[in-house]
């Protein structure tokens, strides 16, 4: 077995080497506006916002860059509202099923269900409005506003916990929902 002797000379030699190595370390010297140089797949400096030809916008751009060759893969996605229609019908079904909860005076459940469905239902209704013809779109947007005004009134009736007022407002909500559904779905 080899013995390792640690002498004072070796200790000072190691300490001196460490100090000398630390003295020659240089800090990063990037100036303002300089970026890392990552260029792959034939593109220059992908990490730089300054691309050849400058930033792009409009139909011939994707995420601020010039569109590559070939068709856009998601072209026409705004007109495909099958998922939104299904979500709207599910939300409508849930809103329409609140009658027994109102009769049982379970106000918290009715208000929670309104809040749970509101986000999905609003976005679905807006997507459905976006694919309608111009004259139907005007009618649908008016019905949309009427429906959400009735929902707000129904929510207030649930806050007040007045059964007669809540039943009246719930009937108004169902009528406004039917009016919107007849136009948009």
Secondary structure, 3 states (H helix, E strand, C coil): CCCCCCCHHHHHHHHHHHHHHHHCCCCCCCCCCCCCCCCCCCCCCCCCCCCCCCCCCCCCEECCEECCCCCCCCCCHHHCCHHHHHHHHHHHHHHHCCHHHHHCCCHHHHHHHHHHHHHHHHHHHHHHHHCCCHHHHHHHHHHHHHHHHHHHHHHHHHHHCCHHHHHHHHHHHHHHHHHHHHHHC
